[in-house]
């Protein structure tokens, strides 16, 4: 399993990589990938970081786990590879963008285009065993991604943190709201989308904030 991470992120997260918990996490993940199918593919575990270097982050969107069925996960939260049918939450995200910005639903569910514009599509847990949602939770990924959020909050200014659902909101509680915009709503899953996700206008609000601070808005 070959894993690489963008040099700017690597330098800022070196203390995490050197910590005992991360060595234990690495051993666990390596054993899991050797034992059977896991997702995303090894080279894409740090895809969110490689496509969105630390100094280029404008927006942070938090998810929970990678998709756990074949061909779906590509290391970006909510995103699926080209040609994969849209999962329900992603379909609802695109519906909100269409309503908020009058942008048509795209043909591809890959959000790589967002990442390349400065959207860090960060799952709390970066790997998962095939067909077993949440199977890699509690082994250290959450501590690692907490450190990512804390580092962004402390070292950057005028970022937008988008927190959908109670899990993301708890995880994003460390964000300094005097330095950054934090947007919260219900999760886009079918169970909660009608309880406050639809109509949240987060895509417009994020872009308005970026523009006010002299930054190029995201083409959602």
N, C-alpha and C positions, 0 to 999 in steps of 0.2 A: 504494500500500500504506500504509494508515494503521495506525500502531502507537502505542499508549499504554501507560504503566505507572503503577501506583498511586503517588501522590505520596510516600508514606513510603519506598518502595523507590527511587523516582527520586532522592530526596535522598541516600540512603546509597550509591547506586551511581554518583553523578555523575562520580566520578573515572574509573570504567570507561568511561562514555559519552564522556568527553572524551579518552580515550586514542587514539593513532593506530590501534592494532589494531582498536578498535571501529568507527572510521570505515571502515576497510577491510572489516570484517565487514558493516557496513550496506550498503556499495556492492555487495558480493558477493550478499547476500540479495536486495536490490532487483533486481539483474540477473537472478537466478535466477527470481524470481516473475514478472518480465516475460517471460522466455523460455519459460515453460511452467508447468504445474501444480506447485505445491509445497504442503506441508502443515506445520502447520495453516493455515487461512485467516489472512491478515495480521492482522486485528483480534484473533486469539486467540494470537498468538505469545507474549505475556506473560500469558496467562490465569492461569497458576499464581500469579503475583504479584498480579494484580488481584483474584483471589478470596480471597487469603490475605495481607493486609497484614503487614509486617515485625513489628509489635508484637503481632500475633495468632497468630504461628506457635507451634505446640506440638510438632508432629511434622514431620520432614523425611523424605520417601521419595524415594530417588534412582532414576531410570531412565536410559536411555542415549539413545534416539532417538525421535522421534515415529513413529507408524504412518504408512506411506507409501502406503496405498491410499485411494481416494476415500471421503469421508464418515466416516473413522475418527477421525483426530486432532482433539483439541479443546484442545490446549495443556496437558494434564495427563498426567503419566506414567501408563502402564498403563490410562488411561481411554479409553473410546470413547463417541461420541455416542449419545443415546437411539435405540433401534431397531436398532443395529448388532450383529450377532452377536458374542459374546464371543471375543476372541482366546485362544489356549491359556493364556498366562500369567495373564491376568485370570480365566479360568475356574478355574485352580488357586488363585489368591488367594481367590476366593470360597469354594472348597472348604475351604481352611484356616480361614477365618473361621467357616464352618459347624461345623467340627470343634472349633475352639477356643472359640467363644462360643455355639454352638447357635443361631446366627442363620441363617435361611433364605437361600438364594441369591436376590438381588434380581432384579427384572424388567429393570432397566436397567443397562448397563455404565458409565454415566457416574459418575465419582467426584467430581463437583462438590459433592455433599453433604459429602464429606470435607474438601475445600478450604475450604468455608464454615465448618467447625468448627475450622480451624487446622492442617490438614495441607498442607504445601507439597509439591506433587506435581511435582518438579523433574526434568526431563530434562537430561542433560549437554549435549546439542545440541538447540536449540529449533526447528530447521526441518529439512526434508528435501525432496528432489526426488521427485516422484511415481514410484512403482514402483522406487525405487533406495535401498535401505536404506543408511544411513551416508554418503549422498552429500554432506552438509554438514558432515561431521566435518573437523577440522583447519583450519578457517577462522576460529577465534576464539571460538566459542561455549563451548568447554571452559574457556578462560581466564576468561570472564565468569562461568560457573557455579561455577568454583573460588572466585572472589571472593565470590560469594553465600554459599557454605558457610563460608568463612573469616570473613565479617562476622557471620553468625549465631552461629558458635562463640564469637567474641570479645565480642560485644555483648549476647548473651542468656544466660540461665541456665536450666537444667532443661529443655532440649529433648530430644526423643527422635529420634535419627537411625537410620533403618532402612535397612540396606545389604544388599541381596540380590545375591549373586554377586560374583565377583572384581573386576569393573570398578567397581561401586559401592563396594566396600571400599577399593580403591586411591584412589578419588576422595574418600572420606570420611576418609582417614588424617589429615587436618589437624584433625579435630574434637578439642577438648579434653575428654578423658574424665573429668577431675576436675570439670567443670561440667555435663556432659551424659551421658545414657544412649545408648550405641551398641549396637544390636542387629544381629548379623550371622548370615547363614545362606546356604545355596545359593539360587540364583535360582529363581523359580517356573516357568520354562520347562519344557516336557515333558522336555527333555534332562537336567535336573538336579533337578527337584522332589522326586524320591524319594531324593535324596542329602543331604537335610537341610532342605529347605524345609518339607515336610509335617511337622507336629508341632513346629514351632519356637515356637509360642505367642507370637509377637511382638505380636499384637493385645492379648492379656491383659497381657503384660509392659509394653507401652507404657502402657496405661491404669492399671495398678498404680502405675507410676512417677509419672504425672501426678497421681493421687489423693494419693500420699504428699507431693507438693509443693503441695498445695492447689489443684490445677487440675481443671477439669471434664474427665472422660474423653471420648474420642471415641466416638460412636455409629457403629461400623463397619458 
